[in-house]
């Protein structure tokens, strides 16, 4: 996976890179099926004007589609955590669509009693 950082000030670069490295490892576990050179993650951090908030946006480019996530928080590291949490949820939904989970109905045990219950 190629990771690029844009518009990140020097004082926030190291904490953001550490946080991203931790979450990229987690993403790599879910993206084993893709070739590593086809996956790109673009990270942009910007300070919101007139506020003490930071907004982090993530763009994950996959061969099957592109996912976008943004989050704002009072701390740059907290915005990174929130943005990656949103991206992970989107990635799970994306993979469910690719597997066509909506087509397959899960079988349920109906009318079967618990093993502790005796025959009636």
N, CA, C and O atoms as a printed pandas DataFrame, in Angstrom:
     atom_number atom_name residue_name chain_id  residue_number  x_coord  y_coord  z_coord
0              1         N          UNK        A               1    0.839   -1.167    0.000
1              2        CA          UNK        A               1    0.000    0.000    0.000
2              3         C          UNK        A               1    0.888    1.235    0.000
3              4         O          UNK        A               1    1.823    1.357    0.792
4              5         N          UNK        A               2    0.571    2.138   -0.904
5              6        CA          UNK        A               2    1.299    3.404   -0.942
6              7         C          UNK        A               2    0.515    4.428   -0.138
7              8         O          UNK        A               2   -0.684    4.608   -0.349
8              9         N          UNK        A               3    1.196    5.096    0.782
9             10        CA          UNK        A               3    0.566    6.097    1.634
10            11         C          UNK        A               3    1.205    7.445    1.337
11            12         O          UNK        A               3    2.429    7.574    1.360
12            13         N          UNK        A               4    0.380    8.450    1.058
13            14        CA          UNK        A               4    0.886    9.799    0.819
14            15         C          UNK        A               4    0.224   10.762    1.801
15            16         O          UNK        A               4   -0.953   10.623    2.131
16            17         N          UNK        A               5    1.002   11.737    2.258
17            18        CA          UNK        A               5    0.524   12.756    3.187
18            19         C          UNK        A               5    0.609   14.105    2.488
19            20         O          UNK        A               5    1.628   14.427    1.877
20            21         N          UNK        A               6   -0.457   14.892    2.575
21            22        CA          UNK        A               6   -0.480   16.216    1.956
22            23         C          UNK        A               6   -0.937   17.246    2.969
23            24         O          UNK        A               6   -1.802   16.976    3.803
24            25         N          UNK        A               7   -0.348   18.424    2.889
25            26        CA          UNK        A               7   -0.742   19.586    3.687
26            27         C          UNK        A               7   -0.684   19.323    5.189
27            28         O          UNK        A               7   -1.572   19.752    5.927
28            29         N          UNK        A               8    0.333   18.637    5.640
29            30        CA          UNK        A               8    0.475   18.364    7.068
30            31         C          UNK        A               8    1.638   19.183    7.596
31            32         O          UNK        A               8    2.753   19.103    7.082
32            33         N          UNK        A               9    1.367   19.970    8.627
33            34        CA          UNK        A               9    2.403   20.799    9.229
34            35         C          UNK        A               9    3.446   19.909    9.900
35            36         O          UNK        A               9    3.172   18.761   10.250
36            37         N          UNK        A              10    4.639   20.458   10.071
37            38        CA          UNK        A              10    5.759   19.681   10.611
38            39         C          UNK        A              10    5.488   19.176   12.028
39            40         O          UNK        A              10    5.887   18.064   12.374
40            41         N          UNK        A              11    4.814   19.979   12.848
41            42        CA          UNK        A              11    4.598   19.554   14.234
42            43         C          UNK        A              11    3.550   18.442   14.352
43            44         O          UNK        A              11    3.517   17.742   15.364
44            45         N          UNK        A              12    2.702   18.266   13.346
45            46        CA          UNK        A              12    1.695   17.206   13.382
46            47         C          UNK        A              12    2.097   15.987   12.563
47            48         O          UNK        A              12    1.431   14.954   12.629
48            49         N          UNK        A              13    3.158   16.090   11.803
49            50        CA          UNK        A              13    3.514   15.019   10.872
50            51         C          UNK        A              13    3.832   13.703   11.577
51            52         O          UNK        A              13    3.315   12.655   11.190
52            53         N          UNK        A              14    4.667   13.745   12.597
53            54        CA          UNK        A              14    5.063   12.503   13.266
54            55         C          UNK        A              14    3.890   11.813   13.975
55            56         O          UNK        A              14    3.730   10.605   13.805
56            57         N          UNK        A              15    3.057   12.519   14.766
57            58        CA          UNK        A              15    1.917   11.822   15.391
58            59         C          UNK        A              15    0.934   11.251   14.377
59            60         O          UNK        A              15    0.382   10.169   14.579
60            61         N          UNK        A              16    0.716   11.984   13.280
61            62        CA          UNK        A              16   -0.210   11.492   12.257
62            63         C          UNK        A              16    0.374   10.267   11.563
63            64         O          UNK        A              16   -0.350    9.308   11.295
64            65         N          UNK        A              17    1.666   10.284   11.269
65            66        CA          UNK        A              17    2.294    9.133   10.621
66            67         C          UNK        A              17    2.269    7.908   11.529
67            68         O          UNK        A              17    2.061    6.794   11.048
68            69         N          UNK        A              18    2.477    8.091   12.827
69            70        CA          UNK        A              18    2.418    6.963   13.760
70            71         C          UNK        A              18    1.013    6.375   13.823
71            72         O          UNK        A              18    0.832    5.158   13.797
72            73         N          UNK        A              19    0.031    7.255   13.905
73            74        CA          UNK        A              19   -1.359    6.790   13.964
74            75         C          UNK        A              19   -1.744    6.093   12.665
75            76         O          UNK        A              19   -2.413    5.059   12.685
76            77         N          UNK        A              20   -1.325    6.654   11.545
77            78        CA          UNK        A              20   -1.632    6.052   10.244
78            79         C          UNK        A              20   -0.953    4.697   10.079
79            80         O          UNK        A              20   -1.548    3.765    9.539
80            81         N          UNK        A              21    0.284    4.586   10.541
81            82        CA          UNK        A              21    1.005    3.310   10.413
82            83         C          UNK        A              21    0.280    2.193   11.159
83            84         O          UNK        A              21    0.213    1.058   10.688
84            85         N          UNK        A              22   -0.259    2.530   12.325
85            86        CA          UNK        A              22   -0.984    1.527   13.113
86            87         C          UNK        A              22   -2.253    1.084   12.391
87            88         O          UNK        A              22   -2.577   -0.103   12.361
88            89         N          UNK        A              23   -2.963    2.042   11.813
89            90        CA          UNK        A              23   -4.210    1.709   11.131
90            91         C          UNK        A              23   -3.965    1.081    9.759
91            92         O          UNK        A              23   -4.783    0.288    9.293
92            93         N          UNK        A              24   -2.864    1.419    9.113
93            94        CA          UNK        A              24   -2.547    0.821    7.812
94            95         C          UNK        A              24   -2.279   -0.677    7.973
95            96         O          UNK        A              24   -2.645   -1.471    7.107
96            97         N          UNK        A              25   -1.641   -1.061    9.080
97            98        CA          UNK        A              25   -1.437   -2.490    9.345
98            99         C          UNK        A              25   -2.774   -3.211    9.430
99           100         O          UNK        A              25   -2.932   -4.312    8.902
100          101         N          UNK        A              26   -3.725   -2.587   10.092
101          102        CA          UNK        A              26   -5.053   -3.175   10.233
102          103         C          UNK        A              26   -5.744   -3.275    8.869
103          104         O          UNK        A              26   -6.375   -4.286    8.562
104          105         N          UNK        A              27   -5.624   -2.233    8.062
105          106        CA          UNK        A              27   -6.229   -2.247    6.730
106          107         C          UNK        A              27   -5.595   -3.306    5.840
107          108         O          UNK        A              27   -6.282   -3.940    5.039
108          109         N          UNK        A              28   -4.288   -3.498    5.980
109          110        CA          UNK        A              28   -3.594   -4.489    5.154
110          111         C          UNK        A              28   -4.111   -5.895    5.411
111          112         O          UNK        A              28   -4.096   -6.732    4.509
112          113         N          UNK        A              29   -4.568   -6.165    6.628
113          114        CA          UNK        A              29   -5.138   -7.484    6.917
114          115         C          UNK        A              29   -6.411   -7.723    6.124
115          116         O          UNK        A              29   -6.679   -8.846    5.697
116          117         N          UNK        A              30   -7.205   -6.661    5.922
117          118        CA          UNK        A              30   -8.446   -6.808    5.159
118          119         C          UNK        A              30   -8.215   -6.754    3.660
119          120         O          UNK        A              30   -9.062   -7.208    2.890
120          121         N          UNK        A              31   -7.095   -6.212    3.234
121          122        CA          UNK        A              31   -6.827   -6.027    1.810
122          123         C          UNK        A              31   -5.792   -7.004    1.273
123          124         O          UNK        A              31   -5.042   -6.663    0.359
124          125         N          UNK        A              32   -5.737   -8.202    1.819
125          126        CA          UNK        A              32   -4.760   -9.198    1.384
126          127         C          UNK        A              32   -4.975   -9.632   -0.059
127          128         O          UNK        A              32   -4.019   -9.992   -0.746
128          129         N          UNK        A              33   -6.206   -9.600   -0.521
129          130        CA          UNK        A              33   -6.531  -10.098   -1.862
130          131         C          UNK        A              33   -6.050   -9.177   -2.979
131          132         O          UNK        A              33   -5.909   -9.609   -4.123
132          133         N          UNK        A              34   -5.800   -7.918   -2.655
133          134        CA          UNK        A              34   -5.373   -6.951   -3.668
134          135         C          UNK        A              34   -3.850   -6.918   -3.747
135          136         O          UNK        A              34   -3.161   -7.168   -2.758
136          137         N          UNK        A              35   -3.343   -6.612   -4.916
137          138        CA          UNK        A              35   -1.901   -6.419   -5.076
138          139         C          UNK        A              35   -1.508   -5.143   -4.327
139          140         O          UNK        A              35   -2.175   -4.118   -4.471
140          141         N          UNK        A              36   -0.436   -5.191   -3.531
141          142        CA          UNK        A              36   -0.071   -4.028   -2.706
142          143         C          UNK        A              36    0.230   -2.757   -3.501
143          144         O          UNK        A              36    0.014   -1.655   -2.997
144          145         N          UNK        A              37    0.720   -2.891   -4.721
145          146        CA          UNK        A              37    1.041   -1.691   -5.488
146          147         C          UNK        A              37   -0.193   -1.038   -6.111
147          148         O          UNK        A              37   -0.095    0.069   -6.641
148          149         N          UNK        A              38   -1.356   -1.703   -6.057
149          150        CA          UNK        A              38   -2.590   -1.129   -6.605
150          151         C          UNK        A              38   -3.401   -0.363   -5.571
151          152         O          UNK        A              38   -4.396    0.275   -5.915
152          153         N          UNK        A              39   -2.989   -0.419   -4.315
153          154        CA          UNK        A              39   -3.724    0.242   -3.234
154          155         C          UNK        A              39   -3.013    1.543   -2.888
155          156         O          UNK        A              39   -1.802    1.561   -2.668
156          157         N          UNK        A              40   -3.779    2.632   -2.843
157          158        CA          UNK        A              40   -3.212    3.936   -2.501
158          159         C          UNK        A              40   -4.071    4.590   -1.427
159          160         O          UNK        A              40   -5.300    4.578   -1.499
160          161         N          UNK        A              41   -3.406    5.155   -0.442
161          162        CA          UNK        A              41   -4.085    5.889    0.622
162          163         C          UNK        A              41   -3.548    7.312    0.639
163          164         O          UNK        A              41   -2.352    7.526    0.837
164          165         N          UNK        A              42   -4.428    8.285    0.430
165          166        CA          UNK        A              42   -4.054    9.694    0.442
166          167         C          UNK        A              42   -4.615   10.322    1.711
167          168         O          UNK        A              42   -5.805   10.197    2.000
168          169         N          UNK        A              43   -3.762   10.991    2.458
169          170        CA          UNK        A              43   -4.143   11.606    3.725
170          171         C          UNK        A              43   -3.929   13.109    3.648
171          172         O          UNK        A              43   -2.873   13.572    3.218
172          173         N          UNK        A              44   -4.945   13.874    4.069
173          174        CA          UNK        A              44   -4.844   15.330    4.084
174          175         C          UNK        A              44   -5.335   15.847    5.424
175          176         O          UNK        A              44   -6.431   15.502    5.865
176          177         N          UNK        A              45   -4.529   16.671    6.069
177          178        CA          UNK        A              45   -4.897   17.269    7.353
178          179         C          UNK        A              45   -4.973   18.778    7.165
179          180         O          UNK        A              45   -4.063   19.389    6.605
180          181         N          UNK        A              46   -6.055   19.367    7.631
181          182        CA          UNK        A              46   -6.172   20.823    7.558
182          183         C          UNK        A              46   -6.792   21.349    8.848
183          184         O          UNK        A              46   -7.658   20.718    9.454
184          185         N          UNK        A              47   -6.321   22.516    9.243
185          186        CA          UNK        A              47   -6.848   23.177   10.428
186          187         C          UNK        A              47   -8.027   24.027    9.986
187          188         O          UNK        A              47   -7.913   24.833    9.062
188          189         N          UNK        A              48   -9.157   23.843   10.648
189          190        CA          UNK        A              48  -10.341   24.608   10.293
190          191         C          UNK        A              48  -10.186   26.055   10.754
191          192         O          UNK        A              48   -9.795   26.295   11.897
192          193         N          UNK        A              49  -10.483   27.009    9.897
193          194        CA          UNK        A              49  -10.308   28.415   10.281
194          195         C          UNK        A              49  -11.292   28.819   11.377
195          196         O          UNK        A              49  -12.425   28.341   11.434
196          197         N          UNK        A              50  -10.823   29.708   12.238
197          198        CA          UNK        A              50  -11.602   30.259   13.345
198          199         C          UNK        A              50  -12.024   29.232   14.380
199          200         O          UNK        A              50  -12.882   29.517   15.216
200          201         N          UNK        A              51  -11.455   28.080   14.341
201          202        CA          UNK        A              51  -11.762   27.033   15.324
202          203         C          UNK        A              51  -10.467   26.354   15.734
203          204         O          UNK        A              51   -9.435   26.500   15.079
204          205         N          UNK        A              52  -10.537   25.627   16.806
205          206        CA          UNK        A              52   -9.381   24.822   17.213
206          207         C          UNK        A              52   -9.653   23.368   16.857
207          208         O          UNK        A              52   -9.433   22.465   17.665
208          209         N          UNK        A              53  -10.128   23.156   15.647
209          210        CA          UNK        A              53  -10.410   21.804   15.180
210          211         C          UNK        A              53   -9.545   21.471   13.976
211          212         O          UNK        A              53   -9.135   22.340   13.206
212          213         N          UNK        A              54   -9.289   20.192   13.847
213          214        CA          UNK        A              54   -8.517   19.684   12.715
214          215         C          UNK        A              54   -9.385   18.685   11.960
215          216         O          UNK        A              54  -10.100   17.877   12.552
216          217         N          UNK        A              55   -9.301   18.766   10.653
217          218        CA          UNK        A              55  -10.080   17.876    9.799
218          219         C          UNK        A              55   -9.112   16.996    9.009
219          220         O          UNK        A              55   -8.221   17.498    8.325
220          221         N          UNK        A              56   -9.294   15.703    9.108
221          222        CA          UNK        A              56   -8.456   14.755    8.381
222          223         C          UNK        A              56   -9.330   14.052    7.355
223          224         O          UNK        A              56  -10.404   13.548    7.683
224          225         N          UNK        A              57   -8.872   14.022    6.130
225          226        CA          UNK        A              57   -9.606   13.315    5.085
226          227         C          UNK        A              57   -8.728   12.207    4.523
227          228         O          UNK        A              57   -7.525   12.379    4.323
228          229         N          UNK        A              58   -9.358   11.074    4.276
229          230        CA          UNK        A              58   -8.672    9.895    3.749
230          231         C          UNK        A              58   -9.334    9.475    2.452
231          232         O          UNK        A              58  -10.560    9.468    2.348
232          233         N          UNK        A              59   -8.534    9.129    1.477
233          234        CA          UNK        A              59   -9.015    8.574    0.210
234          235         C          UNK        A              59   -8.286    7.262   -0.013
235          236         O          UNK        A              59   -7.064    7.238   -0.163
236          237         N          UNK        A              60   -9.031    6.183   -0.035
237          238        CA          UNK        A              60   -8.455    4.864   -0.266
238          239         C          UNK        A              60   -8.851    4.419   -1.660
239          240         O          UNK        A              60  -10.024    4.161   -1.927
240          241         N          UNK        A              61   -7.868    4.330   -2.550
241          242        CA          UNK        A              61   -8.117    3.925   -3.933
242          243         C          UNK        A              61   -7.801    2.438   -4.076
243          244         O          UNK        A              61   -6.663    2.004   -3.896
244          245         N          UNK        A              62   -8.836    1.675   -4.403
245          246        CA          UNK        A              62   -8.725    0.227   -4.618
246          247         C          UNK        A              62   -9.008   -0.070   -6.082
247          248         O          UNK        A              62   -9.595    0.764   -6.771
248          249         N          UNK        A              63   -8.609   -1.226   -6.570
249          250        CA          UNK        A              63   -8.954   -1.575   -7.953
250          251         C          UNK        A              63  -10.464   -1.689   -8.177
251          252         O          UNK        A              63  -10.931   -1.540   -9.307
252          253         N          UNK        A              64  -11.226   -1.950   -7.124
253          254        CA          UNK        A              64  -12.672   -2.128   -7.260
254          255         C          UNK        A              64  -13.465   -0.872   -6.930
255          256         O          UNK        A              64  -14.685   -0.870   -7.090
256          257         N          UNK        A              65  -12.817    0.194   -6.476
257          258        CA          UNK        A              65  -13.525    1.428   -6.158
258          259         C          UNK        A              65  -12.685    2.339   -5.275
259          260         O          UNK        A              65  -11.568    1.999   -4.886
260          261         N          UNK        A              66  -13.242    3.492   -4.969
261          262        CA          UNK        A              66  -12.559    4.469   -4.136
262          263         C          UNK        A              66  -13.431    4.782   -2.931
263          264         O          UNK        A              66  -14.637    4.990   -3.067
264          265         N          UNK        A              67  -12.823    4.816   -1.756
265          266        CA          UNK        A              67  -13.532    5.116   -0.519
266          267         C          UNK        A              67  -13.012    6.431    0.049
267          268         O          UNK        A              67  -11.809    6.689    0.027
268          269         N          UNK        A              68  -13.922    7.261    0.559
269          270        CA          UNK        A              68  -13.566    8.552    1.124
270          271         C          UNK        A              68  -14.084    8.626    2.553
271          272         O          UNK        A              68  -15.212    8.220    2.836
272          273         N          UNK        A              69  -13.255    9.145    3.451
273          274        CA          UNK        A              69  -13.673    9.321    4.845
274          275         C          UNK        A              69  -13.082   10.622    5.367
275          276         O          UNK        A              69  -11.935   10.958    5.072
276          277         N          UNK        A              70  -13.874   11.348    6.142
277          278        CA          UNK        A              70  -13.399   12.576    6.775
278          279         C          UNK        A              70  -13.855   12.591    8.219
279          280         O          UNK        A              70  -14.874   11.995    8.569
280          281         N          UNK        A              71  -13.087   13.281    9.057
281          282        CA          UNK        A              71  -13.453   13.433   10.461
282          283         C          UNK        A              71  -12.826   14.700   11.002
283          284         O          UNK        A              71  -11.744   15.106   10.578
284          285         N          UNK        A              72  -13.517   15.318   11.942
285          286        CA          UNK        A              72  -13.019   16.521   12.594
286          287         C          UNK        A              72  -12.984   16.286   14.092
287          288         O          UNK        A              72  -13.874   15.645   14.652
288          289         N          UNK        A              73  -11.950   16.808   14.735
289          290        CA          UNK        A              73  -11.821   16.700   16.187
290          291         C          UNK        A              73  -10.931   17.827   16.683
291          292         O          UNK        A              73  -10.275   18.509   15.895
292          293         N          UNK        A              74  -10.914   18.013   17.992
293          294        CA          UNK        A              74  -10.108   19.080   18.587
294          295         C          UNK        A              74   -8.621   18.776   18.482
295          296         O          UNK        A              74   -7.797   19.691   18.499
296          297         N          UNK        A              75   -8.277   17.518   18.375
297          298        CA          UNK        A              75   -6.884   17.079   18.296
298          299         C          UNK        A              75   -6.654   16.418   16.937
299          300         O          UNK        A              75   -7.547   15.759   16.404
300          301         N          UNK        A              76   -5.471   16.595   16.389
301          302        CA          UNK        A              76   -5.166   16.004   15.080
302          303         C          UNK        A              76   -5.172   14.480   15.153
303          304         O          UNK        A              76   -5.641   13.814   14.230
304          305         N          UNK        A              77   -4.659   13.933   16.237
305          306        CA          UNK        A              77   -4.607   12.474   16.376
306          307         C          UNK        A              77   -6.011   11.886   16.542
307          308         O          UNK        A              77   -6.301   10.808   16.023
308          309         N          UNK        A              78   -6.872   12.591   17.260
309          310        CA          UNK        A              78   -8.245   12.112   17.437
310          311         C          UNK        A              78   -9.010   12.142   16.120
311          312         O          UNK        A              78   -9.832   11.263   15.861
312          313         N          UNK        A              79   -8.749   13.138   15.292
313          314        CA          UNK        A              79   -9.409   13.170   13.985
314          315         C          UNK        A              79   -8.933   12.014   13.109
315          316         O          UNK        A              79   -9.707   11.479   12.315
316          317         N          UNK        A              80   -7.672   11.627   13.247
317          318        CA          UNK        A              80   -7.157   10.477   12.489
318          319         C          UNK        A              80   -7.848    9.193   12.924
319          320         O          UNK        A              80   -8.227    8.376   12.085
320          321         N          UNK        A              81   -8.015    9.012   14.230
321          322        CA          UNK        A              81   -8.701    7.810   14.725
322          323         C          UNK        A              81  -10.125    7.733   14.201
323          324         O          UNK        A              81  -10.575    6.674   13.762
324          325         N          UNK        A              82  -10.833    8.853   14.248
325          326        CA          UNK        A              82  -12.218    8.865   13.799
326          327         C          UNK        A              82  -12.316    8.623   12.295
327          328         O          UNK        A              82  -13.207    7.902   11.847
328          329         N          UNK        A              83  -11.425    9.206   11.520
329          330        CA          UNK        A              83  -11.454    9.025   10.069
330          331         C          UNK        A              83  -11.149    7.575    9.696
331          332         O          UNK        A              83  -11.786    7.019    8.801
332          333         N          UNK        A              84  -10.190    6.968   10.368
333          334        CA          UNK        A              84   -9.883    5.566   10.072
334          335         C          UNK        A              84  -11.006    4.645   10.501
335          336         O          UNK        A              84  -11.250    3.634    9.844
336          337         N          UNK        A              85  -11.693    4.963   11.581
337          338        CA          UNK        A              85  -12.845    4.148   11.999
338          339         C          UNK        A              85  -13.934    4.198   10.930
339          340         O          UNK        A              85  -14.541    3.175   10.613
340          341         N          UNK        A              86  -14.181    5.375   10.380
341          342        CA          UNK        A              86  -15.176    5.514    9.319
342          343         C          UNK        A              86  -14.732    4.762    8.066
343          344         O          UNK        A              86  -15.545    4.113    7.407
344          345         N          UNK        A              87  -13.453    4.850    7.740
345          346        CA          UNK        A              87  -12.934    4.164    6.560
346          347         C          UNK        A              87  -13.025    2.647    6.712
347          348         O          UNK        A              87  -13.330    1.947    5.747
348          349         N          UNK        A              88  -12.766    2.140    7.903
349          350        CA          UNK        A              88  -12.866    0.698    8.143
350          351         C          UNK        A              88  -14.301    0.216    7.974
351          352         O          UNK        A              88  -14.532   -0.853    7.410
352          353         N          UNK        A              89  -15.264    0.994    8.457
353          354        CA          UNK        A              89  -16.671    0.611    8.274
354          355         C          UNK        A              89  -17.044    0.607    6.797
355          356         O          UNK        A              89  -17.740   -0.297    6.333
356          357         N          UNK        A              90  -16.585    1.609    6.059
357          358        CA          UNK        A              90  -16.869    1.650    4.627
358          359         C          UNK        A              90  -16.220    0.478    3.897
359          360         O          UNK        A              90  -16.806   -0.084    2.972
360          361         N          UNK        A              91  -15.016    0.112    4.313
361          362        CA          UNK        A              91  -14.316   -1.000    3.678
362          363         C          UNK        A              91  -15.046   -2.318    3.926
363          364         O          UNK        A              91  -15.148   -3.149    3.024
364          365         N          UNK        A              92  -15.548   -2.511    5.128
365          366        CA          UNK        A              92  -16.313   -3.725    5.435
366          367         C          UNK        A              92  -17.565   -3.805    4.570
367          368         O          UNK        A              92  -17.876   -4.866    4.030
368          369         N          UNK        A              93  -18.283   -2.696    4.434
369          370        CA          UNK        A              93  -19.484   -2.681    3.599
370          371         C          UNK        A              93  -19.130   -2.914    2.131
371          372         O          UNK        A              93  -19.853   -3.615    1.423
372          373         N          UNK        A              94  -18.034   -2.336    1.677
373          374        CA          UNK        A              94  -17.598   -2.501    0.295
374          375         C          UNK        A              94  -17.289   -3.971    0.000
375          376         O          UNK        A              94  -17.669   -4.492   -1.048
376          377         N          UNK        A              95  -16.609   -4.623    0.917
377          378        CA          UNK        A              95  -16.279   -6.030    0.706
378          379         C          UNK        A              95  -17.520   -6.902    0.780
379          380         O          UNK        A              95  -17.599   -7.907    0.073
380          381         N          UNK        A              96  -18.489   -6.551    1.611
381          382        CA          UNK        A              96  -19.735   -7.307    1.645
382          383         C          UNK        A              96  -20.475   -7.197    0.316
383          384         O          UNK        A              96  -21.066   -8.171   -0.150
384          385         N          UNK        A              97  -20.444   -6.017   -0.292
385          386        CA          UNK        A              97  -21.083   -5.853   -1.604
386          387         C          UNK        A              97  -20.360   -6.656   -2.667
387          388         O          UNK        A              97  -20.993   -7.246   -3.542
388          389         N          UNK        A              98  -19.031   -6.682   -2.596
389          390        CA          UNK        A              98  -18.269   -7.446   -3.587
390          391         C          UNK        A              98  -18.533   -8.941   -3.454
391          392         O          UNK        A              98  -18.579   -9.658   -4.454
392          393         N          UNK        A              99  -18.704   -9.409   -2.226
393          394        CA          UNK        A              99  -19.002  -10.828   -1.996
394          395         C          UNK        A              99  -20.460  -11.161   -2.267
395          396         O          UNK        A              99  -20.849  -12.329   -2.295
396          397         N          UNK        A             100  -21.264  -10.118   -2.467
397          398        CA          UNK        A             100  -22.712  -10.262   -2.680
398          399         C          UNK        A             100  -23.374  -10.945   -1.496
399          400         O          UNK        A             100  -24.146  -11.890   -1.656
400          401         N          UNK        A             101  -23.061  -10.453   -0.314
401          402        CA          UNK        A             101  -23.673  -10.994    0.896
402          403         C          UNK        A             101  -25.183  -10.774    0.916
403          404         O          UNK        A             101  -25.907  -11.534    1.558
404          405         N          UNK        A             102  -25.663   -9.752    0.226
405          406        CA          UNK        A             102  -27.094   -9.468    0.224
406          407         C          UNK        A             102  -27.878  -10.533   -0.528
407          408         O          UNK        A             102  -29.089  -10.645   -0.334
408          409         N          UNK        A             103  -27.222  -11.323   -1.384
409          410        CA          UNK        A             103  -27.901  -12.355   -2.156
410          411         C          UNK        A             103  -28.119  -13.610   -1.323
411          412         O          UNK        A             103  -29.157  -14.262   -1.434
412          413         N          UNK        A             104  -27.154  -13.942   -0.501
413          414        CA          UNK        A             104  -27.197  -15.183    0.249
414          415         C          UNK        A             104  -27.980  -14.994    1.535
415          416         O          UNK        A             104  -27.633  -14.169    2.380
416          417         N          UNK        A             105  -29.033  -15.766    1.665
417          418        CA          UNK        A             105  -29.819  -15.749    2.895
418          419         C          UNK        A             105  -29.176  -16.689    3.889
419          420         O          UNK        A             105  -28.783  -17.802    3.539
420          421         N          UNK        A             106  -29.070  -16.254    5.100
421          422        CA          UNK        A             106  -28.512  -17.097    6.155
422          423         C          UNK        A             106  -29.613  -17.999    6.695
423          424         O          UNK        A             106  -30.725  -17.548    6.970
424          425         N          UNK        A             107  -29.293  -19.258    6.839
425          426        CA          UNK        A             107  -30.275  -20.205    7.341
426          427         C          UNK        A             107  -30.425  -20.031    8.843
427          428         O          UNK        A             107  -29.447  -19.855    9.569
428          429         N          UNK        A             108  -31.649  -20.084    9.282
429          430        CA          UNK        A             108  -31.937  -19.981   10.704
430          431         C          UNK        A             108  -32.620  -21.255   11.154
431          432         O          UNK        A             108  -33.377  -21.877   10.410
432          433         N          UNK        A             109  -32.340  -21.617   12.361
433          434        CA          UNK        A             109  -32.999  -22.786   12.939
434          435         C          UNK        A             109  -34.364  -22.329   13.457
435          436         O          UNK        A             109  -34.446  -21.576   14.428
436          437         N          UNK        A             110  -35.414  -22.781   12.815
437          438        CA          UNK        A             110  -36.768  -22.388   13.219
438          439         C          UNK        A             110  -37.503  -23.602   13.758
439          440         O          UNK        A             110  -37.442  -24.693   13.191
440          441         N          UNK        A             111  -38.183  -23.393   14.839
441          442        CA          UNK        A             111  -38.986  -24.466   15.403
442          443         C          UNK        A             111  -38.171  -25.500   16.150
443          444         O          UNK        A             111  -38.721  -26.503   16.606
444          445         N          UNK        A             112  -36.898  -25.288   16.284
445          446        CA          UNK        A             112  -36.060  -26.228   17.003
446          447         C          UNK        A             112  -35.859  -25.684   18.409
447          448         O          UNK        A             112  -35.433  -24.543   18.586
448          449         N          UNK        A             113  -36.168  -26.504   19.410
449          450        CA          UNK        A             113  -36.025  -26.069   20.793
450          451         C          UNK        A             113  -34.583  -26.130   21.248
451          452         O          UNK        A             113  -33.715  -26.656   20.552
452          453         N          UNK        A             114  -34.343  -25.588   22.417
453          454        CA          UNK        A             114  -32.994  -25.629   22.989
454          455         C          UNK        A             114  -32.674  -27.054   23.442
455          456         O          UNK        A             114  -33.596  -27.796   23.783
456          457         N          UNK        A             115  -31.416  -27.458   23.458
457          458        CA          UNK        A             115  -31.066  -28.817   23.875
458          459         C          UNK        A             115  -31.469  -29.109   25.313
459          460         O          UNK        A             115  -31.711  -30.266   25.658
460          461         N          UNK        A             116  -31.546  -28.088   26.157
461          462        CA          UNK        A             116  -31.910  -28.322   27.543
462          463         C          UNK        A             116  -33.385  -28.642   27.711
463          464         O          UNK        A             116  -33.791  -29.215   28.722
464          465         N          UNK        A             117  -34.195  -28.268   26.709
465          466        CA          UNK        A             117  -35.617  -28.572   26.764
466          467         C          UNK        A             117  -35.857  -29.989   26.285
467          468         O          UNK        A             117  -35.270  -30.427   25.296
468          469         N          UNK        A             118  -36.690  -30.678   26.963
469          470        CA          UNK        A             118  -37.015  -32.038   26.566
470          471         C          UNK        A             118  -38.084  -32.032   25.491
471          472         O          UNK        A             118  -38.706  -31.002   25.232
472          473         N          UNK        A             119  -38.301  -33.186   24.862
473          474        CA          UNK        A             119  -39.343  -33.250   23.837
474          475         C          UNK        A             119  -40.713  -33.000   24.466
475          476         O          UNK        A             119  -40.978  -33.464   25.575
476          477         N          UNK        A             120  -41.564  -32.287   23.783
477          478        CA          UNK        A             120  -42.871  -31.983   24.339
478          479         C          UNK        A             120  -43.970  -32.817   23.728
479          480         O          UNK        A             120  -45.135  -32.672   24.099
